[in-house]
Amino acid sequence: MKTFFKLLTAALQAYVEYVRLQRDRHLDALEDRLDGLASIGDPHSKLLMERVAKRIKRERERIIRSANSDAD
């Protein structure tokens, strides 16, 4: 039974790392989109840049809140 819990713990830790990797890739994709829009520079792109920047800010705030949600 002890071995089972070690395996379960390792699997859960791997899953947590996988979720973190997906989150980081999502943020990287948003930042890449922001860079692409910045290179265009027309008014429509500037509006989209503001929206993407707000999404990035919300994602980062959500990450910080979720990391601190365990703290009492």
Residue pairs with C-beta under 8 A, 6 or more apart in sequence:
23 59
23 63
26 59
27 56
27 59
27 60
30 52
30 55
30 56
30 59
31 56
33 52
34 49
34 52
34 53
34 56
37 45
37 46
37 48
37 49
37 52
38 45
38 49
